Each structure stands twice: as structure tokens, then as C-alpha cells.
Amino acid sequence: ASWHLDHVEIRRLDKNQKTKTFIFSCRRWLAKGEDDGSIVRDLLSEKGQLQVPERYNECEETNTQDEPGGS
């Protein structure tokens, strides 16, 4: 299977019930038969965010879309 990963978005709710969103861009394929053939990517946060949220062990929501050329 081929996956085109645009970005990963993580939302954290703080103690004051405010949401902080971290966006990690990729815009590359996760597939052995696409792009450079890699299924591992290093993601950097957007907007100059220097702090990385705590480690997350759960995925609450996943949103995927079909990409032309994907399988």
C-alpha cells in the first residue's frame, strides 16, 4: 500500500481548557514503490514551534484522503 502523508496534527488540551495545536509537515510518500522508497520520515513542527508535545500513545482521529497514483 502507498500512503501520501501531508501532515500530522496533534491537539493538546491544557489545564485551562485551551487547545494547543502542533502541526508536523511531511508532504511525501510513505511507500517502498513511491518517491525515495522510504516508509520512515522525520517530521519537524511548523510555525517555528520549538517545543514538542509530550509523547502520545493514542491516536484519537485519523483522516485519510485518496491521492492520485496511490494504491
N, CA, C and O atoms as a GROMACS GRO file, in nm:
protein
  284
    1ALA      N    1   0.083  -0.119   0.000
    1ALA     CA    2   0.000   0.000   0.000
    1ALA      C    3   0.088   0.124   0.000
    1ALA      O    4   0.196   0.125   0.058
    2SER      N    5   0.040   0.227  -0.065
    2SER     CA    6   0.110   0.355  -0.070
    2SER      C    7   0.029   0.461   0.003
    2SER      O    8  -0.092   0.471  -0.014
    3TRP      N    9   0.096   0.540   0.084
    3TRP     CA   10   0.031   0.647   0.158
    3TRP      C   11   0.105   0.778   0.130
    3TRP      O   12   0.227   0.783   0.142
    4HIS      N   13   0.031   0.881   0.095
    4HIS     CA   14   0.090   1.014   0.084
    4HIS      C   15   0.053   1.090   0.212
    4HIS      O   16  -0.065   1.113   0.239
    5LEU      N   17   0.154   1.127   0.289
    5LEU     CA   18   0.132   1.195   0.417
    5LEU      C   19   0.154   1.344   0.398
    5LEU      O   20   0.266   1.388   0.373
    6ASP      N   21   0.048   1.421   0.411
    6ASP     CA   22   0.060   1.566   0.401
    6ASP      C   23   0.113   1.623   0.532
    6ASP      O   24   0.213   1.694   0.534
    7HIS      N   25   0.046   1.592   0.642
    7HIS     CA   26   0.091   1.642   0.772
    7HIS      C   27   0.028   1.560   0.885
    7HIS      O   28  -0.068   1.486   0.865
    8VAL      N   29   0.085   1.577   1.002
    8VAL     CA   30   0.030   1.520   1.125
    8VAL      C   31  -0.009   1.638   1.213
    8VAL      O   32   0.069   1.731   1.230
    9GLU      N   33  -0.129   1.633   1.268
    9GLU     CA   34  -0.177   1.741   1.353
    9GLU      C   35  -0.209   1.682   1.490
    9GLU      O   36  -0.286   1.587   1.502
   10ILE      N   37  -0.150   1.741   1.593
   10ILE     CA   38  -0.172   1.695   1.731
   10ILE      C   39  -0.232   1.810   1.809
   10ILE      O   40  -0.180   1.922   1.807
   11ARG      N   41  -0.342   1.783   1.878
   11ARG     CA   42  -0.406   1.885   1.961
   11ARG      C   43  -0.396   1.844   2.107
   11ARG      O   44  -0.424   1.730   2.144
   12ARG      N   45  -0.353   1.940   2.189
   12ARG     CA   46  -0.340   1.914   2.332
   12ARG      C   47  -0.428   2.013   2.407
   12ARG      O   48  -0.422   2.134   2.382
   13LEU      N   49  -0.508   1.962   2.498
   13LEU     CA   50  -0.594   2.045   2.581
   13LEU      C   51  -0.521   2.070   2.712
   13LEU      O   52  -0.487   1.976   2.783
   14ASP      N   53  -0.496   2.198   2.745
   14ASP     CA   54  -0.422   2.227   2.868
   14ASP      C   55  -0.517   2.238   2.988
   14ASP      O   56  -0.638   2.219   2.974
   15LYS      N   57  -0.462   2.270   3.103
   15LYS     CA   58  -0.539   2.275   3.228
   15LYS      C   59  -0.648   2.380   3.225
   15LYS      O   60  -0.749   2.365   3.294
   16ASN      N   61  -0.631   2.485   3.148
   16ASN     CA   62  -0.730   2.593   3.138
   16ASN      C   63  -0.830   2.568   3.026
   16ASN      O   64  -0.902   2.660   2.986
   17GLN      N   65  -0.834   2.447   2.976
   17GLN     CA   66  -0.926   2.407   2.869
   17GLN      C   67  -0.899   2.480   2.738
   17GLN      O   68  -0.989   2.498   2.657
   18LYS      N   69  -0.774   2.522   2.718
   18LYS     CA   70  -0.734   2.582   2.591
   18LYS      C   71  -0.663   2.477   2.508
   18LYS      O   72  -0.588   2.395   2.562
   19THR      N   73  -0.686   2.480   2.379
   19THR     CA   74  -0.626   2.381   2.291
   19THR      C   75  -0.501   2.438   2.226
   19THR      O   76  -0.502   2.551   2.175
   20LYS      N   77  -0.394   2.362   2.228
   20LYS     CA   78  -0.271   2.397   2.157
   20LYS      C   79  -0.256   2.296   2.045
   20LYS      O   80  -0.266   2.175   2.068
   21THR      N   81  -0.232   2.343   1.924
   21THR     CA   82  -0.220   2.256   1.808
   21THR      C   83  -0.076   2.257   1.759
   21THR      O   84  -0.016   2.363   1.742
   22PHE      N   85  -0.023   2.138   1.736
   22PHE     CA   86   0.110   2.120   1.680
   22PHE      C   87   0.093   2.057   1.542
   22PHE      O   88   0.026   1.955   1.529
   23ILE      N   89   0.153   2.116   1.440
   23ILE     CA   90   0.143   2.064   1.304
   23ILE      C   91   0.282   2.025   1.257
   23ILE      O   92   0.376   2.104   1.264
   24PHE      N   93   0.293   1.901   1.209
   24PHE     CA   94   0.419   1.848   1.160
   24PHE      C   95   0.401   1.814   1.012
   24PHE      O   96   0.330   1.720   0.978
   25SER      N   97   0.465   1.890   0.925
   25SER     CA   98   0.450   1.871   0.780
   25SER      C   99   0.537   1.757   0.730
   25SER      O  100   0.646   1.731   0.783
   26CYS      N  101   0.488   1.689   0.627
   26CYS     CA  102   0.565   1.585   0.560
   26CYS      C  103   0.561   1.607   0.409
   26CYS      O  104   0.664   1.629   0.346
   27ARG      N  105   0.441   1.600   0.352
   27ARG     CA  106   0.419   1.618   0.208
   27ARG      C  107   0.502   1.522   0.123
   27ARG      O  108   0.555   1.559   0.018
   28ARG      N  109   0.510   1.398   0.170
   28ARG     CA  110   0.587   1.297   0.097
   28ARG      C  111   0.514   1.163   0.106
   28ARG      O  112   0.420   1.146   0.184
   29TRP      N  113   0.561   1.069   0.026
   29TRP     CA  114   0.505   0.935   0.024
   29TRP      C  115   0.568   0.848   0.132
   29TRP      O  116   0.686   0.861   0.163
   30LEU      N  117   0.485   0.762   0.190
   30LEU     CA  118   0.530   0.654   0.278
   30LEU      C  119   0.505   0.526   0.200
   30LEU      O  120   0.400   0.462   0.215
   31ALA      N  121   0.600   0.488   0.117
   31ALA     CA  122   0.580   0.374   0.029
   31ALA      C  123   0.712   0.330  -0.030
   31ALA      O  124   0.795   0.413  -0.069
   32LYS      N  125   0.731   0.201  -0.037
   32LYS     CA  126   0.855   0.149  -0.096
   32LYS      C  127   0.859   0.170  -0.246
   32LYS      O  128   0.967   0.173  -0.305
   33GLY      N  129   0.743   0.184  -0.310
   33GLY     CA  130   0.738   0.200  -0.455
   33GLY      C  131   0.716   0.342  -0.503
   33GLY      O  132   0.693   0.364  -0.622
   34GLU      N  133   0.721   0.440  -0.413
   34GLU     CA  134   0.699   0.581  -0.449
   34GLU      C  135   0.813   0.666  -0.395
   34GLU      O  136   0.884   0.626  -0.302
   35ASP      N  137   0.831   0.784  -0.453
   35ASP     CA  138   0.927   0.883  -0.404
   35ASP      C  139   1.064   0.819  -0.387
   35ASP      O  140   1.118   0.763  -0.483
   36ASP      N  141   1.123   0.826  -0.268
   36ASP     CA  142   1.256   0.767  -0.247
   36ASP      C  143   1.249   0.626  -0.188
   36ASP      O  144   1.352   0.568  -0.154
   37GLY      N  145   1.127   0.571  -0.177
   37GLY     CA  146   1.109   0.435  -0.129
   37GLY      C  147   1.111   0.420   0.022
   37GLY      O  148   1.108   0.308   0.074
   38SER      N  149   1.116   0.531   0.094
   38SER     CA  150   1.122   0.525   0.240
   38SER      C  151   0.982   0.517   0.301
   38SER      O  152   0.887   0.576   0.250
   39ILE      N  153   0.971   0.442   0.411
   39ILE     CA  154   0.846   0.438   0.487
   39ILE      C  155   0.865   0.501   0.624
   39ILE      O  156   0.779   0.490   0.711
   40VAL      N  157   0.979   0.568   0.644
   40VAL     CA  158   1.009   0.638   0.769
   40VAL      C  159   1.041   0.783   0.735
   40VAL      O  160   1.119   0.810   0.644
   41ARG      N  161   0.982   0.876   0.808
   41ARG     CA  162   1.006   1.019   0.785
   41ARG      C  163   1.031   1.090   0.918
   41ARG      O  164   0.968   1.058   1.019
   42ASP      N  165   1.124   1.184   0.918
   42ASP     CA  166   1.145   1.274   1.031
   42ASP      C  167   1.059   1.397   1.006
   42ASP      O  168   1.069   1.460   0.901
   43LEU      N  169   0.975   1.431   1.104
   43LEU     CA  170   0.883   1.543   1.088
   43LEU      C  171   0.923   1.658   1.179
   43LEU      O  172   0.952   1.637   1.297
   44LEU      N  173   0.925   1.778   1.124
   44LEU     CA  174   0.955   1.898   1.201
   44LEU      C  175   0.829   1.980   1.217
   44LEU      O  176   0.745   1.985   1.127
   45SER      N  177   0.814   2.045   1.332
   45SER     CA  178   0.694   2.124   1.355
   45SER      C  179   0.696   2.252   1.274
   45SER      O  180   0.802   2.308   1.246
   46GLU      N  181   0.577   2.297   1.236
   46GLU     CA  182   0.563   2.420   1.159
   46GLU      C  183   0.560   2.542   1.250
   46GLU      O  184   0.554   2.529   1.373
   47LYS      N  185   0.565   2.658   1.190
   47LYS     CA  186   0.549   2.787   1.256
   47LYS      C  187   0.653   2.811   1.365
   47LYS      O  188   0.625   2.881   1.462
   48GLY      N  189   0.772   2.756   1.351
   48GLY     CA  190   0.878   2.781   1.446
   48GLY      C  191   0.854   2.728   1.585
   48GLY      O  192   0.915   2.775   1.681
   49GLN      N  193   0.764   2.631   1.599
   49GLN     CA  194   0.738   2.573   1.730
   49GLN      C  195   0.860   2.495   1.774
   49GLN      O  196   0.899   2.398   1.709
   50LEU      N  197   0.920   2.536   1.883
   50LEU     CA  198   1.041   2.470   1.930
   50LEU      C  199   1.010   2.359   2.029
   50LEU      O  200   1.089   2.265   2.043
   51GLN      N  201   0.898   2.368   2.097
   51GLN     CA  202   0.864   2.267   2.195
   51GLN      C  203   0.784   2.156   2.128
   51GLN      O  204   0.692   2.181   2.050
   52VAL      N  205   0.821   2.035   2.159
   52VAL     CA  206   0.750   1.919   2.108
   52VAL      C  207   0.659   1.870   2.219
   52VAL      O  208   0.704   1.859   2.333
   53PRO      N  209   0.534   1.839   2.189
   53PRO     CA  210   0.445   1.791   2.295
   53PRO      C  211   0.494   1.660   2.354
   53PRO      O  212   0.577   1.591   2.296
   54GLU      N  213   0.440   1.627   2.471
   54GLU     CA  214   0.475   1.501   2.534
   54GLU      C  215   0.448   1.386   2.439
   54GLU      O  216   0.377   1.401   2.339
   55ARG      N  217   0.504   1.274   2.470
   55ARG     CA  218   0.484   1.156   2.385
   55ARG      C  219   0.338   1.113   2.392
   55ARG      O  220   0.279   1.104   2.500
   56TYR      N  221   0.281   1.088   2.277
   56TYR     CA  222   0.141   1.045   2.270
   56TYR      C  223   0.137   0.897   2.237
   56TYR      O  224   0.206   0.849   2.148
   57ASN      N  225   0.053   0.826   2.311
   57ASN     CA  226   0.040   0.682   2.292
   57ASN      C  227  -0.090   0.645   2.222
   57ASN      O  228  -0.113   0.528   2.192
   58GLU      N  229  -0.176   0.743   2.196
   58GLU     CA  230  -0.304   0.715   2.134
   58GLU      C  231  -0.325   0.804   2.013
   58GLU      O  232  -0.276   0.917   2.007
   59CYS      N  233  -0.397   0.752   1.918
   59CYS     CA  234  -0.438   0.830   1.802
   59CYS      C  235  -0.589   0.844   1.813
   59CYS      O  236  -0.662   0.746   1.798
   60GLU      N  237  -0.638   0.966   1.840
   60GLU     CA  238  -0.780   0.986   1.860
   60GLU      C  239  -0.858   0.993   1.729
   60GLU      O  240  -0.972   0.948   1.722
   61GLU      N  241  -0.796   1.048   1.626
   61GLU     CA  242  -0.866   1.064   1.499
   61GLU      C  243  -0.766   1.055   1.385
   61GLU      O  244  -0.659   1.114   1.390
   62THR      N  245  -0.803   0.982   1.284
   62THR     CA  246  -0.720   0.972   1.165
   62THR      C  247  -0.804   1.012   1.045
   62THR      O  248  -0.916   0.964   1.028
   63ASN      N  249  -0.750   1.100   0.964
   63ASN     CA  250  -0.821   1.145   0.845
   63ASN      C  251  -0.734   1.116   0.724
   63ASN      O  252  -0.625   1.172   0.712
   64THR      N  253  -0.781   1.031   0.636
   64THR     CA  254  -0.705   0.999   0.516
   64THR      C  255  -0.786   1.036   0.393
   64THR      O  256  -0.909   1.034   0.396
   65GLN      N  257  -0.717   1.069   0.287
   65GLN     CA  258  -0.782   1.102   0.161
   65GLN      C  259  -0.710   1.027   0.051
   65GLN      O  260  -0.589   1.007   0.057
   66ASP      N  261  -0.786   0.987  -0.050
   66ASP     CA  262  -0.725   0.919  -0.164
   66ASP      C  263  -0.641   1.018  -0.242
   66ASP      O  264  -0.682   1.132  -0.265
   67GLU      N  265  -0.524   0.976  -0.283
   67GLU     CA  266  -0.435   1.057  -0.365
   67GLU      C  267  -0.421   0.991  -0.502
   67GLU      O  268  -0.413   0.869  -0.511
   68PRO      N  269  -0.419   1.070  -0.607
   68PRO     CA  270  -0.397   1.012  -0.739
   68PRO      C  271  -0.263   0.937  -0.742
   68PRO      O  272  -0.162   0.988  -0.694
   69GLY      N  273  -0.264   0.819  -0.797
   69GLY     CA  274  -0.141   0.741  -0.806
   69GLY      C  275  -0.117   0.653  -0.686
   69GLY      O  276  -0.024   0.571  -0.688
   70GLY      N  277  -0.197   0.667  -0.581
   70GLY     CA  278  -0.179   0.583  -0.463
   70GLY      C  279  -0.244   0.448  -0.484
   70GLY      O  280  -0.331   0.432  -0.569
   71SER      N  281  -0.199   0.352  -0.405
   71SER     CA  282  -0.260   0.219  -0.417
   71SER      C  283  -0.289   0.164  -0.280
   71SER      O  284  -0.341   0.053  -0.268
   0.00000   0.00000   0.00000
